[in-house]
Amino acid sequence: QVQLVESGGGLVQPGGSLRLSCAASGSIFSFIPMAWYRQAPEKQRELVATISNGGATNYANSVKGRFTISRDNTKNTVYLQMNSLRPEDTAVYYCNYREAWGQGTLVTVSS
């Protein structure tokens, strides 16, 4: 079973940048697609970005052009580079593979 641990969240001003990381356990990482989700206070969890095992990516319209998902299969890690952050990006961010979820990392965008 894949286990996931996110890191990299924090407080950032509007217009700033953060890079989230998600470290995965197990030997299958390079063969599986990965996803980032987020959940803002009092809102449902929403899909932010996905990356296939081959590196193909997809993004929610709300983050397209600002966020970049990537992966390093040598490190069993998936990243989410977030630029031009907005207050509405404030949420707990989770990485995901099927039923496996990390504990989440909080991103707060505020001046």
C-alpha positions as CSV (number, residue, x, y, z in Angstrom):
1,Q,0.0,0.0,0.0
2,V,1.2,3.5,-0.9
3,Q,1.8,5.9,2.0
4,L,2.0,9.6,1.3
5,V,3.5,12.5,3.3
6,E,3.1,16.1,2.2
7,S,5.3,19.1,3.1
8,G,6.0,22.6,2.1
9,G,2.9,24.5,3.2
10,G,2.9,27.8,5.0
11,L,1.9,31.4,5.0
12,V,2.6,33.5,1.9
13,Q,1.5,36.9,0.7
14,P,-0.7,37.3,-2.4
15,G,1.4,37.0,-5.5
16,G,3.9,34.8,-3.8
17,S,5.1,31.2,-4.5
18,L,5.3,27.9,-2.6
19,R,6.4,24.5,-3.6
20,L,4.7,21.5,-2.1
21,S,6.2,18.1,-1.9
22,C,4.7,14.7,-1.5
23,A,6.9,11.7,-0.6
24,A,5.5,8.3,-1.4
25,S,6.5,4.9,0.0
26,G,6.7,1.7,-2.0
27,S,8.3,0.5,-5.2
28,I,5.4,1.2,-7.5
29,F,5.6,5.0,-7.5
30,S,7.1,5.3,-11.0
31,F,4.2,3.3,-12.4
32,I,1.3,5.2,-10.9
33,P,-0.5,8.4,-11.6
34,M,-0.6,11.0,-8.8
35,A,-2.9,13.9,-7.9
36,W,-3.1,17.0,-5.8
37,Y,-6.4,18.0,-4.2
38,R,-7.2,20.9,-1.9
39,Q,-9.9,21.6,0.6
40,A,-10.8,25.1,1.7
41,P,-12.6,25.9,4.9
42,E,-16.3,24.9,4.7
43,K,-15.8,23.7,1.1
44,Q,-15.6,20.3,-0.6
45,R,-12.3,18.8,-1.5
46,E,-11.5,19.6,-5.1
47,L,-9.0,18.3,-7.7
48,V,-6.1,20.6,-8.4
49,A,-3.8,18.8,-10.7
50,T,-2.9,15.3,-11.9
51,I,0.2,13.7,-13.4
52,S,0.4,10.4,-15.2
53,N,3.2,7.9,-14.7
54,G,4.5,9.2,-18.1
55,G,4.4,12.8,-17.0
56,A,1.2,14.0,-18.7
57,T,-0.5,16.7,-16.7
58,N,-3.9,18.2,-16.2
59,Y,-5.1,21.2,-14.1
60,A,-8.2,22.7,-12.7
61,N,-9.2,25.8,-14.6
62,S,-8.7,27.9,-11.4
63,V,-5.0,27.1,-11.2
64,K,-4.1,26.6,-14.9
65,G,-1.1,28.8,-15.8
66,R,-0.1,29.4,-12.2
67,F,0.5,25.9,-10.8
68,T,2.8,23.2,-12.1
69,I,2.7,19.5,-11.1
70,S,5.8,17.4,-11.6
71,R,7.4,14.2,-10.3
72,D,10.8,12.8,-9.6
73,N,10.6,9.0,-9.8
74,T,14.1,8.7,-8.5
75,K,13.0,10.3,-5.2
76,N,9.4,8.8,-5.2
77,T,8.2,12.4,-4.9
78,V,5.5,14.5,-6.6
79,Y,5.6,18.3,-6.4
80,L,3.2,21.2,-6.8
81,Q,4.8,24.5,-7.7
82,M,2.4,27.3,-6.9
83,N,3.0,30.8,-8.3
84,S,0.9,34.0,-8.3
85,L,-0.9,32.8,-5.2
86,R,-4.3,34.3,-4.4
87,P,-6.2,34.4,-1.1
88,E,-8.7,31.9,-2.7
89,D,-5.9,29.3,-2.9
90,T,-5.9,29.1,0.9
91,A,-6.6,25.4,1.7
92,V,-5.3,22.2,3.0
93,Y,-3.5,20.5,0.1
94,Y,-3.4,16.7,-0.2
95,C,-1.7,14.4,-2.5
96,N,-3.5,11.3,-3.6
97,Y,-3.2,7.9,-5.3
98,R,-6.5,5.9,-5.4
99,E,-7.5,5.4,-1.7
100,A,-4.2,6.7,-0.3
101,W,-4.2,10.2,1.1
102,G,-1.5,12.1,2.9
103,Q,-2.2,14.1,6.1
104,G,-2.3,17.3,4.2
105,T,-0.3,20.6,4.3
106,L,-1.9,24.0,5.0
107,V,-1.4,26.8,2.6
108,T,-2.5,30.2,3.7
109,V,-2.4,33.2,1.3
110,S,-2.8,36.4,3.2
111,S,-1.3,39.8,3.6
